[in-house]
Amino acid sequence: MAVKADIFLDRNSDFTTTIKVVDTSGDSVDISGYTVNAVIKSTYSNAQINTSSSSTLAFTAVAASNGDLTLSLTDTQTAFLIGDKRYVYDVKVSDGSSTNTKLVEGVLHCRNNVS
């Protein structure tokens, strides 16, 4: 079962976060060879992230041998989000065989900037 975690970010700003992937013993998992799919949607059933887009927005994901999974969005990408709105996201990994695992899911809170 995936871990639930909310993300808070500012619209029009770069965003980066790191997820530590560990096994049931707490040891880091080498995920460097895994394929990562990290997607943001308006709702679970609607991929449209704003009124002018018909697609999802994906994090740039970098997986490392020490278990760190870094997710990032540029300021240009966060500009597509609507400020003061909630989105849903999830992060799934695949080891290249038939094993697909959802690591984390939650709500992404996008805040407007004052300046």
C-alpha positions as CSV (number, residue, x, y, z in Angstrom):
1,M,0.0,0.0,0.0
2,A,1.3,3.5,-0.9
3,V,2.3,6.0,1.7
4,K,0.0,9.1,1.8
5,A,1.8,12.4,1.8
6,D,0.6,15.9,0.9
7,I,2.7,18.3,-1.1
8,F,2.6,22.1,-0.8
9,L,4.2,24.2,-3.5
10,D,4.1,27.8,-4.8
11,R,2.8,28.6,-8.3
12,N,5.4,30.0,-10.7
13,S,8.3,28.6,-8.5
14,D,10.7,25.7,-8.9
15,F,9.9,22.8,-6.7
16,T,11.9,19.8,-5.6
17,T,11.4,17.1,-3.0
18,T,13.1,13.8,-2.2
19,I,11.4,10.5,-1.3
20,K,13.5,8.0,0.6
21,V,12.6,4.4,-0.6
22,V,13.2,1.8,2.0
23,D,12.3,-1.9,2.5
24,T,10.3,-3.3,5.5
25,S,13.6,-3.4,7.5
26,G,14.3,0.3,6.9
27,D,17.2,-0.4,4.5
28,S,17.5,1.8,1.4
29,V,16.3,0.2,-1.9
30,D,18.4,0.6,-5.1
31,I,15.9,2.1,-7.5
32,S,18.4,3.4,-10.0
33,G,17.2,1.0,-12.7
34,Y,13.5,1.5,-12.1
35,T,11.2,3.4,-14.4
36,V,9.3,6.2,-12.5
37,N,5.9,7.6,-13.4
38,A,5.0,10.6,-11.2
39,V,1.8,12.3,-12.4
40,I,-0.4,15.2,-11.2
41,K,-4.1,15.4,-12.1
42,S,-6.9,17.7,-11.4
43,T,-9.0,14.8,-9.9
44,Y,-8.7,11.1,-9.9
45,S,-10.9,10.9,-13.0
46,N,-9.9,14.1,-14.8
47,A,-6.4,14.6,-16.1
48,Q,-7.0,18.2,-17.1
49,I,-4.8,20.4,-14.9
50,N,-6.3,23.7,-16.0
51,T,-8.9,25.0,-18.4
52,S,-6.5,25.2,-21.4
53,S,-4.8,21.9,-20.9
54,S,-6.1,18.4,-21.7
55,S,-3.2,16.5,-20.2
56,T,-1.6,15.6,-16.9
57,L,1.5,17.3,-15.6
58,A,4.4,15.0,-14.7
59,F,7.2,15.5,-12.2
60,T,10.8,15.1,-13.5
61,A,11.9,12.0,-11.5
62,V,15.5,10.9,-10.8
63,A,16.0,7.6,-9.0
64,A,19.3,6.8,-7.2
65,S,21.0,3.7,-5.9
66,N,20.9,5.0,-2.3
67,G,17.0,4.9,-2.4
68,D,16.5,8.6,-3.0
69,L,13.8,9.5,-5.5
70,T,13.9,13.2,-6.4
71,L,10.8,14.8,-7.9
72,S,10.9,18.2,-9.4
73,L,8.9,20.8,-11.3
74,T,10.2,23.9,-12.9
75,D,8.7,27.4,-12.5
76,T,7.3,27.0,-16.0
77,Q,5.5,23.8,-15.1
78,T,4.1,25.1,-11.9
79,A,2.7,28.1,-13.8
80,F,0.3,25.7,-15.5
81,L,-1.3,24.9,-12.1
82,I,-4.1,27.0,-10.8
83,G,-3.2,28.8,-7.6
84,D,-5.1,28.0,-4.4
85,K,-6.3,24.7,-5.9
86,R,-5.8,21.1,-4.8
87,Y,-4.6,18.4,-7.2
88,V,-4.0,14.7,-6.7
89,Y,-0.7,12.9,-7.5
90,D,0.9,9.6,-7.3
91,V,4.4,8.1,-7.8
92,K,4.7,4.6,-9.3
93,V,7.8,2.6,-10.1
94,S,8.4,-0.4,-12.3
95,D,11.3,-2.7,-12.2
96,G,11.1,-3.6,-15.9
97,S,9.3,-6.9,-15.3
98,S,5.7,-7.3,-14.2
99,T,6.3,-5.6,-10.8
100,N,4.6,-2.2,-10.6
101,T,4.5,-0.4,-7.2
102,K,2.7,2.7,-6.1
103,L,5.1,4.3,-3.6
104,V,3.3,7.5,-2.6
105,E,0.1,9.3,-3.3
106,G,-1.6,12.4,-2.0
107,V,-2.9,15.8,-2.5
108,L,-0.8,18.6,-4.1
109,H,-1.7,22.0,-2.7
110,C,-0.8,24.8,-5.1
111,R,-0.5,28.3,-3.6
112,N,-0.5,31.7,-5.4
113,N,2.4,34.0,-4.9
114,V,2.0,37.4,-3.4
115,S,4.6,39.0,-5.6
